[in-house]
Each structure stands twice: as structure tokens, then as C-alpha cells.
């Protein structure tokens, strides 16, 4: 009985830690594509903001 409670507690702890990690990553994620969750860049951006280096733009 004690062993099954320990296994259940460990499982719940792992699930809670995974969920907390997902929420923390979601908080840190900087979405540049406005169609993938609104992003943190308000304004008149197109559907997806693409960064281009000067070297890529030249050729």
C-alpha cells in the first residue's frame, strides 16, 4: 500500500513538474510570428516577421 502511494505521488510530481516547465517555457518564448500565438511584438507587423541579414539580402 505504501509503495503504491509513493509511485502515485512520484507520478503526480513528475506530471506537475512537466506542466510547470511547459508554462515557464511558454512565458519565456518570444514569438515573432503573429499567427502563432499573438507574439510579444504589437504593431503593424505582417503575419510573420522574418529577420534578414545584410549578407543574405545582397545575394
C-alpha distances in whole Angstrom, upper triangle without the diagonal:
4,5,5,6,9,10,11,12,14,15,17,18,20,21,23,24,26,27,29,30,32,33,35,36,38,39,41,42,46,47,50,51,51,50,46,45,48,48,49,53,54,58,60,58,58,55,54,56,57,58,61,62,66,66,64,66,69,69
4,6,5,6,9,10,10,12,14,15,16,18,20,21,22,24,26,27,28,30,31,32,34,36,37,39,40,44,45,49,49,50,49,45,44,47,47,47,51,53,57,59,57,57,54,53,54,55,56,59,60,64,64,62,65,68,67
4,5,5,6,9,10,11,12,14,15,16,18,20,21,23,24,26,27,29,30,31,33,35,36,37,39,43,44,47,48,48,47,44,43,46,45,46,50,52,55,57,55,56,53,51,52,53,54,57,58,62,62,60,62,65,65
4,5,5,6,9,10,10,12,14,15,17,18,20,21,23,24,26,27,29,30,32,33,35,36,37,41,42,46,46,46,45,41,40,43,43,44,48,50,53,55,53,54,50,49,51,51,53,55,57,61,61,59,61,64,64
4,5,5,6,8,10,10,12,14,15,16,18,20,21,22,24,26,27,28,30,31,33,34,36,40,41,44,45,45,44,40,39,42,42,43,46,48,52,54,52,52,49,48,50,51,52,55,56,60,60,58,61,64,63
4,5,5,6,9,10,10,12,14,15,16,18,20,21,22,24,26,27,28,30,31,33,34,38,39,43,43,44,43,40,38,41,41,42,45,47,51,53,51,51,49,47,48,49,50,53,54,58,58,56,59,62,61
4,5,5,6,9,10,11,12,14,15,16,18,20,21,23,24,26,27,29,30,32,33,37,38,41,41,42,41,37,36,39,39,40,44,46,49,51,49,49,46,45,46,47,48,51,52,56,56,54,57,60,59
4,5,5,6,9,10,11,12,14,15,17,18,20,21,23,24,26,27,29,30,31,35,36,40,40,40,39,36,34,37,37,38,42,44,47,49,47,48,45,44,45,46,47,50,51,55,55,54,56,59,59
4,5,5,6,9,10,10,12,14,15,16,18,20,21,22,24,26,27,28,30,34,35,39,39,39,39,35,34,36,36,37,41,42,46,48,46,47,44,43,44,45,46,49,50,54,55,53,55,58,58
4,5,5,6,9,10,10,12,14,15,16,18,20,21,22,24,26,27,28,32,33,37,37,38,37,34,33,36,35,36,39,41,45,47,45,46,43,41,42,43,44,47,48,52,52,50,53,56,55
4,5,5,6,9,10,11,12,14,15,17,19,20,21,23,24,26,27,31,32,35,35,36,35,31,30,33,33,34,38,40,43,45,43,43,40,39,40,41,42,45,46,50,50,49,51,54,54
4,5,5,6,9,10,11,12,14,15,17,18,20,21,22,24,26,29,30,34,34,34,34,30,29,32,32,32,36,38,41,44,42,42,39,38,39,40,41,45,46,50,50,49,51,54,54
4,5,5,6,9,10,10,12,14,15,16,18,20,21,22,24,28,29,33,34,34,33,30,28,31,31,31,35,37,41,43,41,41,39,37,38,39,40,43,45,48,49,47,49,53,52
4,5,5,6,9,10,10,12,14,15,16,18,20,21,22,26,27,31,31,32,31,28,27,30,29,30,34,36,39,41,39,39,37,35,36,37,38,41,42,46,46,44,47,50,49
4,5,5,6,9,10,11,12,14,15,17,18,20,21,25,25,29,29,30,29,25,24,27,27,28,32,34,37,39,37,37,34,33,34,35,36,40,41,45,45,44,46,49,49
4,5,5,6,9,10,11,12,14,15,16,18,20,24,25,28,29,29,29,25,23,26,26,26,30,32,36,38,36,37,34,33,34,35,36,39,41,45,45,44,46,49,49
4,5,5,6,9,10,10,12,14,15,16,18,22,23,27,28,29,28,25,23,26,25,25,29,31,35,37,35,36,33,32,33,34,34,37,39,42,43,41,44,47,47
4,5,5,6,9,10,11,12,14,15,16,20,21,25,25,26,26,22,21,24,23,24,28,30,33,35,33,33,31,29,30,31,32,35,36,40,41,39,41,44,44
4,5,5,6,9,10,11,12,14,15,19,20,24,24,24,24,20,18,21,21,22,26,27,31,33,31,32,29,28,29,30,31,35,36,40,41,39,41,44,44
4,5,5,6,9,10,11,12,14,18,19,23,24,24,24,21,19,21,21,21,25,27,30,33,31,32,29,28,29,30,31,34,36,39,40,39,41,44,44
4,5,5,6,8,10,11,12,16,17,21,22,23,23,20,18,21,19,20,23,26,29,32,29,30,28,26,27,28,28,31,33,36,37,36,38,41,41
4,5,5,6,9,10,10,14,15,19,19,20,20,16,15,18,17,18,21,24,27,29,27,27,25,23,24,25,26,30,31,35,36,34,36,39,39
4,5,5,6,9,10,13,14,18,19,19,19,16,14,16,15,16,20,22,25,28,26,27,24,23,24,26,26,30,32,35,37,35,36,40,40
4,5,5,6,9,12,14,18,19,20,21,17,16,17,16,15,19,21,25,28,26,27,25,23,24,25,25,29,30,34,35,34,35,39,39
4,5,5,6,10,12,15,17,18,18,15,14,16,14,14,18,20,24,26,24,25,23,21,21,22,22,26,27,31,32,30,32,35,36
4,6,5,9,10,13,14,15,15,12,10,12,11,12,15,18,21,23,21,22,20,18,19,21,22,25,27,31,32,30,32,35,36
4,6,8,10,14,16,16,17,14,12,13,11,11,14,16,20,23,21,23,21,20,20,21,22,26,27,31,32,31,32,36,37
4,6,9,13,15,16,18,15,13,14,11,10,14,17,20,23,21,22,21,19,18,20,20,23,24,28,29,28,30,33,34
4,6,9,11,13,14,11,10,11,9,9,12,15,18,20,18,19,17,15,15,16,17,20,22,26,27,26,27,30,31
4,6,9,11,13,11,10,10,7,6,9,12,15,17,15,16,15,13,12,13,14,17,19,23,24,23,24,28,28
4,6,7,9,7,7,7,4,6,8,11,14,15,12,13,11,9,9,11,13,16,19,22,24,22,23,27,27
4,6,9,8,9,8,6,7,7,10,12,12,9,10,9,7,6,8,10,13,16,19,21,19,20,23,24
4,5,6,8,7,6,9,9,11,12,12,9,8,6,4,6,8,11,15,18,21,23,20,20,24,25
4,5,6,5,5,8,8,9,10,10,8,8,5,6,8,11,14,17,21,24,26,23,23,27,27
4,6,6,8,12,12,12,13,13,11,9,6,7,10,13,16,19,23,26,27,25,24,28,29
4,6,7,11,12,13,15,16,13,12,9,9,11,14,16,20,23,26,28,25,25,29,29
4,6,9,11,12,14,16,14,14,11,11,13,16,18,22,25,28,30,28,28,32,32
4,7,8,8,11,12,11,12,10,10,12,15,18,21,24,27,29,27,27,31,32
4,6,7,10,12,10,12,10,10,10,13,15,19,21,24,27,25,25,29,30
4,6,10,12,11,14,13,12,12,15,16,19,22,25,27,26,26,29,31
4,7,9,8,11,11,11,10,13,14,17,20,22,25,23,23,27,28
4,7,7,11,12,12,11,15,16,20,22,24,27,26,25,29,30
4,6,9,11,12,11,15,16,19,22,24,27,25,24,27,29
4,7,9,11,10,14,16,18,21,22,26,24,22,25,27
4,7,7,7,10,12,15,18,20,23,21,19,23,25
4,5,6,9,12,15,18,20,22,20,18,22,23
4,7,10,13,16,19,22,24,21,20,24,24
4,6,10,13,16,19,21,18,18,21,22
4,7,10,13,16,18,16,15,19,20
4,6,10,13,15,12,12,16,17
4,7,10,12,10,10,14,15
4,7,8,6,7,10,11
4,5,5,6,9,11
4,5,5,6,9
4,5,5,7
4,6,6
4,6
4
